[in-house]
Structures are given as C-alpha cells and as structure tokens.
Amino acid sequence: MKIWVAVLSVLGGLSGLVSGFMVTAGGEMFGDATMSNDGAAVFWLSALAIFLGFLSWKWNKPSGAGLIIIALYGIYANGLFFTIAFIFLLIAGILAFRIQPKEKQRAK
C-alpha cells in the first residue's frame, strides 16, 4: 500500500502542477492578481504533495493529513481545474492513514 500512496501523490502532484500553472498563466493573461497568486500557491503545494507521498512511508499520519489539506485547499483555490489532482491526493491521503507500521525485528 505504501507504493500506491507514492504513486497517487506523484500523479496528483503532477496534475496539480499543471493546474497551478494554467491558473497562474490565466491570471496573468487576464490581469487578475488574486487568480495568479492562488495558482502559484497551488503550484508549489502540489510540488510539496509529491514529497509528502514519499514521506508518508516514515510519517504516515502527518503526511496523510498534509495530502488531504493540500487536496482541499487546491479544490478551493483552483476549482474544477484541480479536480483530477484532488481525487488522486485525497485517495493518497486516506491510504496514508491506513499504512501499517512494520514490526521491528526482535533482538535475539
């Protein structure tokens, strides 16, 4: 299951990067500073989501919470442009909570 969290967070992060770039470019094209700022914030948070997917192997609950928060903020800031990334990041965040820690090897 750890692999799926990483794969889904990478797919969601890449989709979020594209979404953030499109919204930022649209905001600059139409002269809307708020739209540009929201798109840039989602762009960088999507890059962070990629790293959180791999950090969930060690710290599963904080990383899962971070992925869910990024998914919710992205859908709020970018709207429907962020739909695909929202789905991937939300599923990755939920799966990160379900990662079971390995049993430590017993000392002989």
MIPA-26763 format. One record per atom (N, C-alpha, C): residue number from 1; chain; atom name; y, z, x. Coordinates in steps of 0.05 Angstrom, whole numbers. Atoms other than C-alpha are relative to their C-alpha. Example, Ala and Ser with C-alpha at 12.3 -4.5 7.8 and 13.67 -1.06 7.14 Angstrom:
2
+-----+--------+-------+--------+--------+--------+
! num ! cadena ! atomo !     py !     pz !     px !
+-----+--------+-------+--------+--------+--------+
!   1 !      A !     N !    -24 !      0 !     18 !
!   1 !      A !    CA !    -90 !    156 !    246 !
!   1 !      A !     C !     24 !      0 !     18 !
!   2 !      A !     N !    -24 !     -1 !    -16 !
!   2 !      A !    CA !    -21 !    143 !    273 !
!   2 !      A !     C !     22 !     14 !    -15 !
+-----+--------+-------+--------+--------+--------+
END
This chain:
108
+-----+--------+-------+--------+--------+--------+
! num ! cadena ! atomo !     py !     pz !     px !
+-----+--------+-------+--------+--------+--------+
!   1 !      A !     N !    -24 !      0 !     17 !
!   1 !      A !    CA !      0 !      0 !      0 !
!   1 !      A !     C !     25 !      0 !     17 !
!   2 !      A !     N !    -23 !     -1 !    -18 !
!   2 !      A !    CA !     46 !     11 !     60 !
!   2 !      A !     C !     10 !    -28 !      5 !
!   3 !      A !     N !     -8 !     27 !     -6 !
!   3 !      A !    CA !     45 !    -63 !     74 !
!   3 !      A !     C !     15 !    -12 !    -23 !
!   4 !      A !     N !    -14 !     11 !     23 !
!   4 !      A !    CA !     66 !    -80 !      3 !
!   4 !      A !     C !     29 !     10 !     -2 !
!   5 !      A !     N !    -28 !    -10 !      0 !
!   5 !      A !    CA !    127 !    -35 !      8 !
!   5 !      A !     C !     17 !    -15 !     19 !
!   6 !      A !     N !    -15 !     15 !    -20 !
!   6 !      A !    CA !    149 !    -70 !     71 !
!   6 !      A !     C !      5 !    -29 !     -9 !
!   7 !      A !     N !     -2 !     28 !      8 !
!   7 !      A !    CA !    135 !   -140 !     44 !
!   7 !      A !     C !     20 !     -2 !    -23 !
!   8 !      A !     N !    -18 !      1 !     23 !
!   8 !      A !    CA !    171 !   -126 !    -22 !
!   8 !      A !     C !     29 !      7 !      8 !
!   9 !      A !     N !    -28 !     -7 !     -8 !
!   9 !      A !    CA !    231 !    -94 !     13 !
!   9 !      A !     C !     12 !    -23 !     17 !
!  10 !      A !     N !    -11 !     23 !    -15 !
!  10 !      A !    CA !    237 !   -154 !     60 !
!  10 !      A !     C !      7 !    -22 !    -19 !
!  11 !      A !     N !     -7 !     21 !     20 !
!  11 !      A !    CA !    234 !   -203 !      2 !
!  11 !      A !     C !     24 !      8 !    -16 !
!  12 !      A !     N !    -23 !     -9 !     15 !
!  12 !      A !    CA !    283 !   -161 !    -38 !
!  12 !      A !     C !     25 !      0 !     18 !
!  13 !      A !     N !    -23 !      0 !    -18 !
!  13 !      A !    CA !    328 !   -153 !     23 !
!  13 !      A !     C !     11 !    -28 !      5 !
!  14 !      A !     N !     -9 !     27 !     -5 !
!  14 !      A !    CA !    329 !   -227 !     37 !
!  14 !      A !     C !     13 !    -12 !    -25 !
!  15 !      A !     N !    -13 !      9 !     25 !
!  15 !      A !    CA !    344 !   -242 !    -36 !
!  15 !      A !     C !     27 !     12 !     -4 !
!  16 !      A !     N !    -26 !    -14 !      1 !
!  16 !      A !    CA !    399 !   -190 !    -34 !
!  16 !      A !     C !     20 !    -11 !     19 !
!  17 !      A !     N !    -18 !     12 !    -20 !
!  17 !      A !    CA !    428 !   -221 !     29 !
!  17 !      A !     C !     12 !    -26 !    -12 !
!  18 !      A !     N !     -9 !     26 !     12 !
!  18 !      A !    CA !    432 !   -289 !     -6 !
!  18 !      A !     C !     20 !      6 !    -23 !
!  19 !      A !     N !    -17 !     -8 !     23 !
!  19 !      A !    CA !    461 !   -256 !    -69 !
!  19 !      A !     C !     27 !     10 !     10 !
!  20 !      A !     N !    -25 !    -11 !    -11 !
!  20 !      A !    CA !    513 !   -217 !    -29 !
!  20 !      A !     C !     18 !    -22 !     12 !
!  21 !      A !     N !    -15 !     22 !    -12 !
!  21 !      A !    CA !    533 !   -279 !      9 !
!  21 !      A !     C !     13 !    -18 !    -21 !
!  22 !      A !     N !    -11 !     17 !     22 !
!  22 !      A !    CA !    541 !   -320 !    -55 !
!  22 !      A !     C !     23 !     13 !    -14 !
!  23 !      A !     N !    -21 !    -13 !     14 !
!  23 !      A !    CA !    583 !   -268 !    -89 !
!  23 !      A !     C !     25 !      3 !     18 !
!  24 !      A !     N !    -22 !     -1 !    -19 !
!  24 !      A !    CA !    626 !   -258 !    -27 !
!  24 !      A !     C !     14 !    -27 !      2 !
!  25 !      A !     N !    -12 !     26 !     -2 !
!  25 !      A !    CA !    637 !   -332 !    -20 !
!  25 !      A !     C !     14 !     -8 !    -26 !
!  26 !      A !     N !    -13 !      6 !     26 !
!  26 !      A !    CA !    653 !   -339 !    -94 !
!  26 !      A !     C !     25 !     16 !     -3 !
!  27 !      A !     N !    -25 !    -16 !      2 !
!  27 !      A !    CA !    703 !   -282 !    -90 !
!  27 !      A !     C !     22 !    -11 !     18 !
!  28 !      A !     N !    -21 !     12 !    -18 !
!  28 !      A !    CA !    738 !   -315 !    -31 !
!  28 !      A !     C !     10 !    -26 !    -11 !
!  29 !      A !     N !     -8 !     26 !     11 !
!  29 !      A !    CA !    737 !   -382 !    -65 !
!  29 !      A !     C !     20 !      3 !    -23 !
!  30 !      A !     N !    -17 !     -3 !     23 !
!  30 !      A !    CA !    769 !   -356 !   -128 !
!  30 !      A !     C !     22 !     21 !      4 !
!  31 !      A !     N !    -22 !    -18 !     -7 !
!  31 !      A !    CA !    815 !   -306 !    -93 !
!  31 !      A !     C !     -3 !     28 !    -13 !
!  32 !      A !     N !      5 !    -26 !     12 !
!  32 !      A !    CA !    783 !   -244 !   -124 !
!  32 !      A !     C !    -10 !     20 !     22 !
!  33 !      A !     N !      6 !    -18 !    -22 !
!  33 !      A !    CA !    784 !   -188 !    -72 !
!  33 !      A !     C !    -22 !     20 !     -8 !
!  34 !      A !     N !     21 !    -19 !      9 !
!  34 !      A !    CA !    741 !   -140 !   -114 !
!  34 !      A !     C !    -27 !    -13 !      1 !
!  35 !      A !     N !     25 !     15 !      0 !
!  35 !      A !    CA !    687 !   -192 !   -121 !
!  35 !      A !     C !    -10 !     -3 !     29 !
!  36 !      A !     N !      7 !      3 !    -28 !
!  36 !      A !    CA !    688 !   -205 !    -46 !
!  36 !      A !     C !    -10 !     26 !     12 !
!  37 !      A !     N !      8 !    -26 !    -10 !
!  37 !      A !    CA !    683 !   -131 !    -30 !
!  37 !      A !     C !    -27 !      9 !    -10 !
!  38 !      A !     N !     25 !     -7 !     12 !
!  38 !      A !    CA !    626 !   -119 !    -78 !
!  38 !      A !     C !    -23 !    -17 !     13 !
!  39 !      A !     N !     20 !     17 !    -12 !
!  39 !      A !    CA !    588 !   -179 !    -50 !
!  39 !      A !     C !     -6 !      8 !     29 !
!  40 !      A !     N !      4 !     -8 !    -28 !
!  40 !      A !    CA !    598 !   -156 !     22 !
!  40 !      A !     C !    -15 !     26 !      1 !
!  41 !      A !     N !     15 !    -25 !      0 !
!  41 !      A !    CA !    574 !    -86 !      5 !
!  41 !      A !     C !    -29 !     -4 !     -7 !
!  42 !      A !     N !     28 !      6 !      7 !
!  42 !      A !    CA !    511 !   -113 !    -28 !
!  42 !      A !     C !    -14 !    -14 !     23 !
!  43 !      A !     N !     11 !     14 !    -23 !
!  43 !      A !    CA !    500 !   -159 !     32 !
!  43 !      A !     C !    -10 !     20 !     21 !
!  44 !      A !     N !      8 !    -20 !    -21 !
!  44 !      A !    CA !    499 !   -100 !     81 !
!  44 !      A !     C !    -20 !     20 !    -10 !
!  45 !      A !     N !     20 !    -18 !     11 !
!  45 !      A !    CA !    460 !    -55 !     35 !
!  45 !      A !     C !    -27 !    -13 !     -2 !
!  46 !      A !     N !     25 !     15 !      0 !
!  46 !      A !    CA !    407 !   -109 !     29 !
!  46 !      A !     C !    -12 !     -1 !     28 !
!  47 !      A !     N !     10 !     -2 !    -27 !
!  47 !      A !    CA !    402 !   -111 !    104 !
!  47 !      A !     C !    -12 !     27 !      6 !
!  48 !      A !     N !     11 !    -27 !     -3 !
!  48 !      A !    CA !    392 !    -36 !    103 !
!  48 !      A !     C !    -26 !      4 !    -15 !
!  49 !      A !     N !     25 !     -2 !     15 !
!  49 !      A !    CA !    338 !    -44 !     50 !
!  49 !      A !     C !    -24 !    -10 !     15 !
!  50 !      A !     N !     22 !     11 !    -16 !
!  50 !      A !    CA !    296 !    -85 !     98 !
!  50 !      A !     C !    -10 !     22 !     19 !
!  51 !      A !     N !      8 !    -21 !    -19 !
!  51 !      A !    CA !    296 !    -28 !    148 !
!  51 !      A !     C !    -12 !     24 !    -15 !
!  52 !      A !     N !     11 !    -22 !     16 !
!  52 !      A !    CA !    283 !     24 !     94 !
!  52 !      A !     C !    -29 !     -5 !     -8 !
!  53 !      A !     N !     27 !      7 !      6 !
!  53 !      A !    CA !    220 !    -13 !     76 !
!  53 !      A !     C !    -19 !      7 !     22 !
!  54 !      A !     N !     17 !     -7 !    -23 !
!  54 !      A !    CA !    192 !     -2 !    146 !
!  54 !      A !     C !      2 !     30 !      5 !
!  55 !      A !     N !     -2 !    -28 !     -4 !
!  55 !      A !    CA !    219 !     69 !    150 !
!  55 !      A !     C !    -16 !     16 !    -20 !
!  56 !      A !     N !     16 !    -14 !     21 !
!  56 !      A !    CA !    180 !     86 !     87 !
!  56 !      A !     C !    -28 !      7 !     10 !
!  57 !      A !     N !     26 !     -7 !    -11 !
!  57 !      A !    CA !    117 !     87 !    129 !
!  57 !      A !     C !      0 !     28 !     11 !
!  58 !      A !     N !     -2 !    -27 !    -11 !
!  58 !      A !    CA !    142 !    151 !    162 !
!  58 !      A !     C !     12 !     20 !    -21 !
!  59 !      A !     N !    -14 !    -17 !     19 !
!  59 !      A !    CA !    190 !    180 !    110 !
!  59 !      A !     C !      0 !    -15 !    -27 !
!  60 !      A !     N !      4 !     17 !     24 !
!  60 !      A !    CA !    165 !    153 !     44 !
!  60 !      A !     C !     19 !      8 !    -23 !
!  61 !      A !     N !    -17 !     -7 !     23 !
!  61 !      A !    CA !    206 !    194 !     -7 !
!  61 !      A !     C !     29 !     -6 !      4 !
!  62 !      A !     N !    -28 !      8 !     -3 !
!  62 !      A !    CA !    276 !    187 !     24 !
!  62 !      A !     C !      4 !    -30 !      0 !
!  63 !      A !     N !     -3 !     29 !     -1 !
!  63 !      A !    CA !    264 !    113 !     37 !
!  63 !      A !     C !     -4 !    -12 !    -27 !
!  64 !      A !     N !      4 !     10 !     27 !
!  64 !      A !    CA !    237 !    102 !    -33 !
!  64 !      A !     C !     25 !      5 !    -17 !
!  65 !      A !     N !    -25 !     -6 !     16 !
!  65 !      A !    CA !    298 !    136 !    -63 !
!  65 !      A !     C !     22 !    -18 !      9 !
!  66 !      A !     N !    -20 !     18 !     -9 !
!  66 !      A !    CA !    343 !     94 !    -19 !
!  66 !      A !     C !     -3 !    -28 !    -11 !
!  67 !      A !     N !      6 !     26 !     11 !
!  67 !      A !    CA !    309 !     30 !    -42 !
!  67 !      A !     C !      8 !     -2 !    -29 !
!  68 !      A !     N !     -7 !      0 !     29 !
!  68 !      A !    CA !    317 !     49 !   -115 !
!  68 !      A !     C !     30 !      1 !     -4 !
!  69 !      A !     N !    -29 !     -2 !      2 !
!  69 !      A !    CA !    390 !     68 !   -105 !
!  69 !      A !     C !     13 !    -27 !      7 !
!  70 !      A !     N !    -10 !     26 !     -8 !
!  70 !      A !    CA !    404 !      2 !    -69 !
!  70 !      A !     C !     -5 !    -20 !    -22 !
!  71 !      A !     N !      6 !     18 !     22 !
!  71 !      A !    CA !    370 !    -36 !   -126 !
!  71 !      A !     C !     18 !      4 !    -23 !
!  72 !      A !     N !    -18 !     -6 !     23 !
!  72 !      A !    CA !    411 !     -1 !   -179 !
!  72 !      A !     C !     29 !     -7 !      6 !
!  73 !      A !     N !    -28 !      7 !     -7 !
!  73 !      A !    CA !    477 !     -9 !   -142 !
!  73 !      A !     C !      3 !    -30 !      1 !
!  74 !      A !     N !     -2 !     29 !     -3 !
!  74 !      A !    CA !    462 !    -82 !   -127 !
!  74 !      A !     C !      2 !    -14 !    -27 !
!  75 !      A !     N !     -1 !     12 !     26 !
!  75 !      A !    CA !    449 !    -99 !   -200 !
!  75 !      A !     C !     26 !      7 !    -14 !
!  76 !      A !     N !    -26 !     -8 !     11 !
!  76 !      A !    CA !    512 !    -61 !   -219 !
!  76 !      A !     C !     23 !    -17 !     12 !
!  77 !      A !     N !    -22 !     13 !    -14 !
!  77 !      A !    CA !    556 !    -95 !   -167 !
!  77 !      A !     C !     -1 !    -31 !     -2 !
!  78 !      A !     N !      3 !     29 !      0 !
!  78 !      A !    CA !    528 !   -166 !   -167 !
!  78 !      A !     C !    -11 !    -12 !    -26 !
!  79 !      A !     N !     10 !     10 !     26 !
!  79 !      A !    CA !    498 !   -172 !   -236 !
!  79 !      A !     C !    -24 !    -17 !      2 !
!  80 !      A !     N !     24 !     16 !      1 !
!  80 !      A !    CA !    449 !   -227 !   -250 !
!  80 !      A !     C !     -6 !    -15 !     26 !
!  81 !      A !     N !      6 !     12 !    -26 !
!  81 !      A !    CA !    456 !   -256 !   -180 !
!  81 !      A !     C !    -20 !     16 !     15 !
!  82 !      A !     N !     17 !    -18 !    -15 !
!  82 !      A !    CA !    417 !   -196 !   -156 !
!  82 !      A !     C !    -27 !      6 !    -14 !
!  83 !      A !     N !     24 !     -6 !     17 !
!  83 !      A !    CA !    360 !   -199 !   -208 !
!  83 !      A !     C !    -26 !     -1 !     16 !
!  84 !      A !     N !     25 !      2 !    -15 !
!  84 !      A !    CA !    304 !   -222 !   -161 !
!  84 !      A !     C !     -1 !     22 !     20 !
!  85 !      A !     N !     -1 !    -22 !    -20 !
!  85 !      A !    CA !    325 !   -173 !   -107 !
!  85 !      A !     C !     -4 !     27 !    -14 !
!  86 !      A !     N !      3 !    -25 !     15 !
!  86 !      A !    CA !    329 !   -118 !   -160 !
!  86 !      A !     C !    -29 !      5 !     -6 !
!  87 !      A !     N !     28 !     -4 !      7 !
!  87 !      A !    CA !    258 !   -129 !   -182 !
!  87 !      A !     C !    -16 !      7 !     24 !
!  88 !      A !     N !     15 !     -6 !    -25 !
!  88 !      A !    CA !    230 !   -130 !   -111 !
!  88 !      A !     C !      6 !     27 !     11 !
!  89 !      A !     N !     -7 !    -26 !    -12 !
!  89 !      A !    CA !    269 !    -70 !    -87 !
!  89 !      A !     C !     -8 !     24 !    -18 !
!  90 !      A !     N !      8 !    -22 !     18 !
!  90 !      A !    CA !    255 !    -28 !   -149 !
!  90 !      A !     C !    -30 !      5 !      2 !
!  91 !      A !     N !     29 !     -3 !     -3 !
!  91 !      A !    CA !    180 !    -41 !   -144 !
!  91 !      A !     C !     -7 !     12 !     27 !
!  92 !      A !     N !      5 !    -12 !    -26 !
!  92 !      A !    CA !    182 !    -26 !    -69 !
!  92 !      A !     C !      7 !     30 !      1 !
!  93 !      A !     N !     -8 !    -28 !      1 !
!  93 !      A !    CA !    219 !     39 !    -82 !
!  93 !      A !     C !    -20 !     17 !    -15 !
!  94 !      A !     N !     20 !    -15 !     15 !
!  94 !      A !    CA !    169 !     61 !   -134 !
!  94 !      A !     C !    -26 !      3 !     16 !
!  95 !      A !     N !     24 !     -1 !    -16 !
!  95 !      A !    CA !    110 !     43 !    -89 !
!  95 !      A !     C !      3 !     19 !     24 !
!  96 !      A !     N !     -4 !    -17 !    -24 !
!  96 !      A !    CA !    141 !     81 !    -31 !
!  96 !      A !     C !     -5 !     30 !     -8 !
!  97 !      A !     N !      6 !    -27 !      9 !
!  97 !      A !    CA !    135 !    145 !    -72 !
!  97 !      A !     C !    -30 !      5 !     -2 !
!  98 !      A !     N !     28 !     -3 !      4 !
!  98 !      A !    CA !     61 !    132 !    -81 !
!  98 !      A !     C !    -16 !     -2 !     26 !
!  99 !      A !     N !     14 !      1 !    -25 !
!  99 !      A !    CA !     44 !    125 !     -7 !
!  99 !      A !     C !    -12 !     28 !      7 !
! 100 !      A !     N !     13 !    -25 !     -7 !
! 100 !      A !    CA !     -7 !    178 !     12 !
! 100 !      A !     C !      1 !      4 !     30 !
! 101 !      A !     N !      0 !     -5 !    -28 !
! 101 !      A !    CA !      1 !    211 !     79 !
! 101 !      A !     C !    -28 !      1 !     11 !
! 102 !      A !     N !     27 !      0 !    -12 !
! 102 !      A !    CA !    -57 !    203 !    127 !
! 102 !      A !     C !     -7 !     29 !      7 !
! 103 !      A !     N !      9 !    -27 !     -8 !
! 103 !      A !    CA !    -99 !    264 !    141 !
! 103 !      A !     C !      1 !      1 !     30 !
! 104 !      A !     N !     -2 !     -3 !    -29 !
! 104 !      A !    CA !    -86 !    289 !    210 !
! 104 !      A !     C !    -29 !      5 !     11 !
! 105 !      A !     N !     27 !     -3 !    -12 !
! 105 !      A !    CA !   -146 !    286 !    256 !
! 105 !      A !     C !     -3 !     29 !      8 !
! 106 !      A !     N !      5 !    -28 !     -7 !
! 106 !      A !    CA !   -178 !    353 !    265 !
! 106 !      A !     C !     -6 !      2 !     29 !
! 107 !      A !     N !      6 !     -6 !    -29 !
! 107 !      A !    CA !   -179 !    382 !    334 !
! 107 !      A !     C !    -28 !     11 !      2 !
! 108 !      A !     N !     28 !     -9 !     -4 !
! 108 !      A !    CA !   -249 !    391 !    359 !
! 108 !      A !     C !     -2 !     21 !     21 !
+-----+--------+-------+--------+--------+--------+
END
